[in-house]
């Protein structure tokens, strides 16, 4: 037993001496880099930059192309405070060139208000003053123009109708003023209806998890071919990206551009009525069908509704603390679709252009009737 206690420590001491003495070439080679450099990590002498995946190459190629046509937009808007004092407020957003002559698509809210100056900064840092050619307020879209001596790079507009949940998308813009920022993600959903900060309902929005933050508004949402399929418009919540962003489908913008090309301006369609939504018990109390609809409260003189003979109220009654004009037409369906809410008419108008036809299903004098009306044109402030 004593012999074993003597041999074991001796063997361990010998092994330690063998390893640390440097006489063993294998261990000496292992520790040699540390002796030379004093660092405790190793790395290849040359960084490996080749070998990008197919998806990475696609992202890089699209960014190199699209970033050149994405612009930064700053505007100075004069507003009034509580004491009716006018003060300048600086806004910032994004946009993108749609032709070589300097036309730019962006969101209306990026340039709305009494803007005395709109400045567009291109990818090469050159700055130009821009003017507003027209706007589609209800779809939060605006068309700008900058005048340059040479031709500019621009993006191609794709098709937003066949978008599929799960397909890759890329967003480029200037979040928080950080120009030329690329984020990637997928189409999370389509045909979303979202209310903006002014209470307007934006329809058929494309939802994406590609990071969108303040300053991204108006920038392009691209597919894997580099075509624009949406205009980045808003985020869910006021603080910043949480993986839920929304883009206006590009086909809405294409309709606006077609109108501008045909008319030289962007005209907002107008019917010319004020309505209130009634249904259920309230409709029955007014001796109207239970399914209800939009009860006309006023018809504007000289409007398309007035020309078509739509009827406003004959008297005013109070029902359950509601003051309602009665005796006028009840709009039960628009273009064959039943009325579901108070904004059903505005949502239908958002899909129309001035001069288009709209078909209304009316309840009048105890029976239903159909009426086709050619929409008028409403002037709008930019």
LINTA-V572089 format. One record per residue. RES is the residue in three letters. PHI is phi as a letter, one per 30 degrees, with the letter a starting at -180 (999 if undefined). PSI is psi in whole degrees, -180 to 180 (none if undefined). Layout:
# LINTA-V572089
res={RES/RES}
phi={PHI/PHI}
psi={PSI/PSI}
This chain:
# LINTA-V572089
res={UNK/UNK/UNK/UNK/UNK/UNK/UNK/UNK/UNK/UNK/UNK/UNK/UNK/UNK/UNK/UNK/UNK/UNK/UNK/UNK/UNK/UNK/UNK/UNK/UNK/UNK/UNK/UNK/UNK/UNK/UNK/UNK/UNK/UNK/UNK/UNK/UNK/UNK/UNK/UNK/UNK/UNK/UNK/UNK/UNK/UNK/UNK/UNK/UNK/UNK/UNK/UNK/UNK/UNK/UNK/UNK/UNK/UNK/UNK/UNK/UNK/UNK/UNK/UNK/UNK/UNK/UNK/UNK/UNK/UNK/UNK/UNK/UNK/UNK/UNK/UNK/UNK/UNK/UNK/UNK/UNK/UNK/UNK/UNK/UNK/UNK/UNK/UNK/UNK/UNK/UNK/UNK/UNK/UNK/UNK/UNK/UNK/UNK/UNK/UNK/UNK/UNK/UNK/UNK/UNK/UNK/UNK/UNK/UNK/UNK/UNK/UNK/UNK/UNK/UNK/UNK/UNK/UNK/UNK/UNK/UNK/UNK/UNK/UNK/UNK/UNK/UNK/UNK/UNK/UNK/UNK/UNK/UNK/UNK/UNK/UNK/UNK/UNK/UNK/UNK/UNK/UNK/UNK/UNK/UNK/UNK/UNK/UNK/UNK/UNK/UNK/UNK/UNK/UNK/UNK/UNK/UNK/UNK/UNK/UNK/UNK/UNK/UNK/UNK/UNK/UNK/UNK/UNK/UNK/UNK/UNK/UNK/UNK/UNK/UNK/UNK/UNK/UNK/UNK/UNK/UNK/UNK/UNK/UNK/UNK/UNK/UNK/UNK/UNK/UNK/UNK/UNK/UNK/UNK/UNK/UNK/UNK/UNK/UNK/UNK/UNK/UNK/UNK/UNK/UNK/UNK/UNK/UNK/UNK/UNK/UNK/UNK/UNK/UNK/UNK/UNK/UNK/UNK/UNK/UNK/UNK/UNK/UNK/UNK/UNK/UNK/UNK/UNK/UNK/UNK/UNK/UNK/UNK/UNK/UNK/UNK/UNK/UNK/UNK/UNK/UNK/UNK/UNK/UNK/UNK/UNK/UNK/UNK/UNK/UNK/UNK/UNK/UNK/UNK/UNK/UNK/UNK/UNK/UNK/UNK/UNK/UNK/UNK/UNK/UNK/UNK/UNK/UNK/UNK/UNK/UNK/UNK/UNK/UNK/UNK/UNK/UNK/UNK/UNK/UNK/UNK/UNK/UNK/UNK/UNK/UNK/UNK/UNK/UNK/UNK/UNK/UNK/UNK/UNK/UNK/UNK/UNK/UNK/UNK/UNK/UNK/UNK/UNK/UNK/UNK/UNK/UNK/UNK/UNK/UNK/UNK/UNK/UNK/UNK/UNK/UNK/UNK/UNK/UNK/UNK/UNK/UNK/UNK/UNK/UNK/UNK/UNK/UNK/UNK/UNK/UNK/UNK/UNK/UNK/UNK/UNK/UNK/UNK/UNK/UNK/UNK/UNK/UNK/UNK/UNK/UNK/UNK/UNK/UNK/UNK/UNK/UNK/UNK/UNK/UNK/UNK/UNK/UNK/UNK/UNK/UNK/UNK/UNK/UNK/UNK/UNK/UNK/UNK/UNK/UNK/UNK/UNK/UNK/UNK/UNK/UNK/UNK/UNK/UNK/UNK/UNK/UNK}
phi={999/d/d/d/d/d/d/d/d/d/d/d/d/d/d/d/d/d/d/c/d/i/d/d/d/d/d/d/d/d/c/e/e/d/d/d/c/i/c/c/b/b/a/d/d/b/d/d/c/d/i/d/d/e/d/d/d/d/d/d/d/d/d/e/d/d/d/d/c/c/b/c/c/b/b/c/c/c/b/c/c/d/c/i/c/d/b/d/b/c/c/b/a/b/a/a/d/c/a/d/c/j/d/b/c/a/d/d/d/d/b/d/j/d/d/d/a/b/c/c/c/d/d/d/i/d/c/b/d/c/b/d/d/l/b/c/d/d/c/h/b/b/c/c/b/c/c/b/d/c/d/c/d/b/c/d/d/c/b/d/d/d/e/b/d/j/d/d/b/b/c/b/a/b/d/h/i/d/d/i/d/c/b/b/a/b/d/d/a/b/h/d/c/b/d/d/d/c/i/d/c/c/c/h/d/c/c/b/c/d/e/b/b/e/j/d/e/j/d/d/c/c/c/d/c/i/c/d/c/a/c/e/b/a/b/d/j/d/d/k/d/b/i/b/b/b/b/d/e/d/d/d/d/d/d/d/d/d/d/d/d/d/c/i/a/c/c/d/d/b/c/j/b/c/b/b/d/b/a/i/d/d/d/d/d/c/i/c/e/e/d/i/l/c/d/d/c/a/c/d/d/i/d/d/d/d/d/d/i/d/c/c/d/c/a/c/b/c/b/h/i/c/c/b/d/b/j/c/d/c/d/c/a/b/h/i/c/e/d/c/a/d/c/d/d/d/d/d/d/d/c/c/b/e/j/d/c/b/c/c/c/c/c/b/h/i/b/c/b/c/b/c/b/d/d/d/c/c/d/b/d/d}
psi={-45/-35/-41/-37/-28/-42/-41/-49/-36/-40/-42/-41/-40/-42/-43/-44/-37/-41/-40/-8/-20/-1/-19/118/-36/-49/-32/-42/-36/-42/-5/-44/-39/-37/-36/-45/-26/-2/154/14/160/158/156/149/-31/130/141/115/-9/174/28/147/166/-40/-40/-42/-41/-45/-45/-46/-45/-41/-46/-36/-51/-31/-31/-22/3/136/159/132/125/144/149/117/134/126/168/140/-171/-22/17/25/135/132/150/140/128/128/158/142/-164/172/-179/146/136/-5/169/-11/4/16/139/134/141/-176/147/-38/-16/-31/12/165/-176/74/120/-19/127/123/130/127/121/173/-28/12/2/141/144/147/140/153/154/122/-31/169/149/92/-42/-23/10/49/148/149/123/171/131/148/118/163/-38/177/150/152/147/166/150/141/129/-152/118/-8/-43/18/142/139/129/-16/150/142/156/137/135/137/-159/62/129/28/6/92/149/34/131/133/152/159/-153/166/116/-32/166/167/39/142/119/139/135/-178/-16/4/0/144/120/121/159/32/149/122/138/154/3/131/121/128/170/130/-20/-20/130/-11/168/143/119/152/-177/-4/-3/11/144/124/-3/163/115/124/-46/165/162/113/153/-11/-27/-170/130/21/9/100/163/141/140/127/140/-24/-25/-41/-37/-37/-40/-41/-37/-40/-41/-41/-37/-38/-20/7/171/111/133/129/147/135/-46/38/152/136/163/140/126/148/170/-134/-38/-42/-44/-37/-26/9/44/163/146/-35/-17/-158/-154/111/122/128/-24/141/123/134/136/3/173/-37/-41/-44/-33/-7/20/145/132/-176/153/-23/170/134/162/119/119/48/8/130/111/135/132/163/-8/-176/146/118/112/-26/151/120/39/-5/126/144/131/-24/176/-25/13/-38/-45/-37/-36/-40/-29/-22/0/167/157/132/-14/161/144/136/125/136/115/149/115/127/39/7/162/147/153/142/126/134/136/123/145/-172/131/130/148/144/142/none}
